[in-house]
Amino acid sequence: MASFTPDISEDIPLNIGNPTLSGLWTNNAEDYDVAIGGLPFFMAPTDADPYQRETAPYRKDQFDNAKEPGEQSLVGWWMRSQSSFHGGAGIKFFDPSAGESISYRFLDSQGVNVWTKGEVTLLKSCTSIHEMTTTVSTTHNKSEQHIRSVRWTTGGTTYNGVLIHDGYDVDRIDSNGNIEHWVDYNTGVRDPVYAICDDGKFGYWVTNDSASTKLEINKKLISDGAAVAPTPMLSTPSITVTSAEMEFVKDRIVACINNAVYEISPTATTLPSPVYTNPNTNYVYTSITASGPAIYTAGHSGIYSTIQKYTLNTSGAMPTLTQASVAAELPPGEIVHKIFYYLGYMAIGTSRGVRIAVVNDQDGSINYGPLIVETRQPVYDLAARDRFIWATTGIGSTDAGLIRIDLGTTIEGESLRFAYANDLQFTQTEARPTTAVGFIGITDRLAFSTGRLTTDGAIYFEEASTLVPTGYVQTGGIRYGTLEPKNYKFVRGRGDVTNGAIDLRTVDSSNNTYTIITYNSSTGTPEAATSSPEGPQEYISYKFTLSRSASNTSLGPVFKGYQVKALPATKRQRLIQFPVWCFDVETDRYNVRTGYEGRAWERIQLLEEIEAIGDIINVQDFTTGERVQALIERMNFTRKTPPDKRFDGFGGMLTITVRTVL
């Protein structure tokens, strides 16, 4: 037995106040086999209690409770599937656990229609119809173009088309692309056309008589050809137009001329007194719209922009506009260029992008939400049909085009945020701003225009049936909800490639792309090995590029979704089981005696305290030279009689299992 007072051959009692988790043991006179958390032990392996090493479990048991069949792997594979993209663009990572709407969203797209659930198809191509010379102001980025959707009958034939004013012209263009200079002013006779609107039968526009620099409002039957001169509706010598907006709403023309707002009857012959004159003479009006209970104007002065509301006074025979009140103020530096009421909402096109406001159907008050998307250029114009709103913007670095917003699909958990994606697009070498948009009559085809910077702008028509040559959709980064590296092994795209092809590529975190496979009528849609990028990745995304039929430009493939298979690539942990002796007094193989009474109990308590803290400790195996950092996974002590004279006092066998972590 060890003496109660340690002699020179015994160890100094252990300090059990605070365990040294990162402690290391150095063999001096003694020759211990292993040290755990700085506590030394002699190994005691037997057939019943062997020294063992095994791979620690690294995957949780899983069960299939996902919306996508096969999403959760029952054995082996980690799966990720997506069968629709109607939730719109704008996510960086595709982690469905972030919310239900994420399951149908993606990173980016061009040239594809994602709005049919379960299908991605190519959009229609666009054709440049007419070159124009309108200049876009660089002072406030204000467009001087407007597209009006019109329908008219001439000579017994009914046409769908647009009116667009372009500098000194107002052009009438039918759905076949036939152009007529419907109003053709000459420099020096008239100033440019500042604004245009229509009531379905007549077109109305604002200009100056250059000879006398006086305001003129003119009108003309939409069905009349270019040879028919417009009718001067009214003129005011005391006013010279420097900026104007006009819109036909609630059976009247609302015109914003310079800094004043007018309510004009379609049959007026004189300009009435303004309903409201903005006290700021530098205020520029940019847009007009109307909801059920109110009419709204928008504009700006310098970096400050507001939306004003005018309610209707119904005390007379004909409801008239009241004075203006400020319905909304935009953040400083964000300029409103277009407001558009539709389906109970007001879409707001600004210098930064698009916002949606909810409109109170009782008093017309508005409450706008965050930017749905920040655009490359100001949003000058908006158009709507069905549940969608189209906004003018740039696509890519230089192309003209539109984005589409789905008012029927909200972004989960984000008030007044709606799904969006790139839509129609026209390739151009110079980044000319997209300035106006409208439908071609009552057709479902869109027209949009660009303004001139250093070269002429143009108006573009959506084709009736011709598809774009190619378009793509790129998924968000697939990381399975964890930052740990994964080995991405297989992917399978799903869809119909009878007409055209689908090219599948992977995209790594540095935006490098790697070709995987091209699906077509010959290859079908088999599962493909993801050979690139090489090695484990935190995440990758997939880019599916659709190409139309080589023999029929109106046909293309249908992309329906994909499924990805991956395996976790985390460094494997080891479970190491150490059977060791733990007695008060112990003797090594060289008969060096060490210990004292109570030492075994102190070591057991100290190990239990280390285990309870759950921190990382050093594990040293002097028999193999291995040193690792680990956690105590479990510990078992069995009190035994000392096996031979080398051991004495209280003690027994400790079985310590550790899990390596580094």
Disulfide bonds with the S-S distance in Angstrom:
none
